[in-house]
Amino acid sequence: MEVTEVRTWVIFYLLSFVVLLVAICITTQDDGRRWISLMLTLIVVGVNLFLLLSELKRHQARKAFMRRMSKPGETRTETDSFGRRW
């Protein structure tokens, strides 16, 4: 994970934490607005789950690519008419 990605994740999780705090504040008030807090919570959990699954897929694809590239005889190379690889 690169430094820029870590900064993005920190900002995202801080915003998620703030949204969950707002949802808790809305829940503690005894109005008819509990559906707003439930919706906020579901959105935060859903987005977190989606991003986690997409990050896992990206990591698996990168791992498979590195494994495929590390095997010396199984990589295909294209050659032109002069025999140069590209």
Secondary structure, DSSP 8 states (H G I E B T S, - for coil): --HHHHHHHHHHHHHHHHHHHHHHHHHHS-SS-HHHHHHHHHHHHHHHHHHHHHHHHHHHHHHHHHHHHH-SSS----B-TTS-B-
